[in-house]
Amino acid sequence: LPRIDLIEEMVNMMLSTRAYEANVNAFNITRSLYQKALELGR
């Protein structure tokens, strides 16, 4: 049987989830900035 550390896997999953959420947030901020720039250009 493979030796799997469930605690380590849970920590990795939580870190991955937080990194994903941070990237989604950064994407949304960037999209908002581009949208504001487009509005200023009108």
N, C-alpha and C positions, 0 to 999 in steps of 0.2 A: 504493500500500500504506500502511496506517496505521503510524505510527511508534510501536512499543511497546518500552519499556525493560524487558527481562525482569528485570533486577536489582531495579528499583523495584517491579515487580509481585510478585516473590518477597518483598521486604521488607513490602509491604502485606499480603500473604497471611499472613505470619508474625505481624505485628502484630494482624491480625484474629483469628487463631487464639488468640493470647495473651489478647486482650480477651474472646473467647468463653469461654475456660477460666476466667478470673477471674470472669466473670458466673455461670457454672455453680457455681463454688465459693461465691460469695456467696449464691446461691439455696439451695444445700445447707445452708450455715450457718444461714440464716434459717429454713429448714424445720425444722432440728434445734432451734433455739431455740423455735419455736412448739410443737413436739412436747413439749419439756421443760415449757413453760408449761402445756400441756394436762394433762400428768401431775401437775404440782403442784396443779392445780385439782380433782383427783379426791378 
